[in-house]
């Protein structure tokens, strides 16, 4: 948790989420805050996240199935922080 850049909570519904995230299948498709390529290698990551409870989270996310749905739901202080 101490090394993480951002603490996130994964929520079940879009209404609860600050950010809608789409997981992509390659590095080349990952961009912005909402299109994520998940890796286990810290050295390859642009942002280190720590999954936690909703009460401890900086950002609440919900995973979505389409590129077009991904993005911030509203203005947020962490906008742009996933692109380090």
C-alpha positions in Angstrom: 0.0 0.0 0.0 2.8 2.4 0.8 4.3 2.1 -2.7 1.0 2.7 -4.5 0.4 5.9 -6.4 -3.4 5.6 -6.1 -5.8 3.5 -3.9 -8.8 2.2 -5.8 -12.0 0.5 -4.9 -13.7 -1.7 -7.5 -17.4 -1.1 -7.3 -20.2 -3.1 -8.9 -22.2 -0.4 -10.6 -21.5 2.5 -12.9 -23.5 4.9 -10.7 -21.1 4.3 -7.8 -17.9 4.7 -9.9 -15.8 7.8 -10.4 -14.0 6.2 -13.4 -15.2 3.6 -15.9 -12.3 1.4 -17.0 -11.9 -0.8 -20.0 -9.1 -3.4 -19.8 -7.3 -3.7 -23.2 -5.3 -6.6 -24.5 -2.0 -4.9 -25.4 0.3 -2.0 -24.4 -0.4 -0.1 -27.6 -4.1 0.2 -26.8 -3.6 1.5 -23.3 -3.8 5.2 -23.0 -5.4 7.9 -20.8 -6.9 7.1 -17.4 -9.6 4.8 -18.6 -7.9 2.2 -21.0 -5.8 -0.1 -18.8 -3.3 -2.8 -19.7 -2.8 -4.7 -16.4 0.7 -6.0 -15.7 2.3 -7.7 -12.7 5.6 -6.0 -13.4 5.9 -2.7 -11.4 8.7 -1.5 -13.7 6.4 -1.7 -16.7 3.4 0.1 -15.1 2.7 3.8 -15.5 0.7 3.8 -12.2 0.8 1.5 -9.2 -2.6 0.9 -7.7 -3.7 -0.6 -4.5 -7.2 -2.2 -4.3 -8.9 -1.3 -1.0 -12.3 -0.6 0.5 -14.6 2.1 -0.8 -13.9 4.2 2.4 -10.2 4.1 1.9 -10.1 4.6 -1.9 -9.0 7.7 -3.7 -10.9 6.6 -6.8 -13.8 4.2 -7.3 -13.7 2.3 -10.5 -16.1 0.0 -12.4 -14.9 -2.2 -15.3 -16.8 -1.8 -18.6 -16.9 -3.9 -21.7 -16.5 -1.3 -24.4 -13.9 1.4 -25.3 -16.6 3.9 -25.8 -18.0 3.6 -22.3 -14.7 4.2 -20.5 -13.9 7.5 -18.9 -14.4 9.8 -16.0 -18.0 10.1 -14.8 -17.4 13.7 -13.6 -14.6 16.1 -12.7 -12.2 14.5 -10.2 -8.9 15.5 -8.6 -7.2 12.3 -9.7 -7.9 13.0 -13.4 -4.7 12.5 -15.3 -2.9 10.8 -12.4 -2.9 7.3 -14.1 -0.5 8.6 -16.8 2.8 9.0 -14.9 
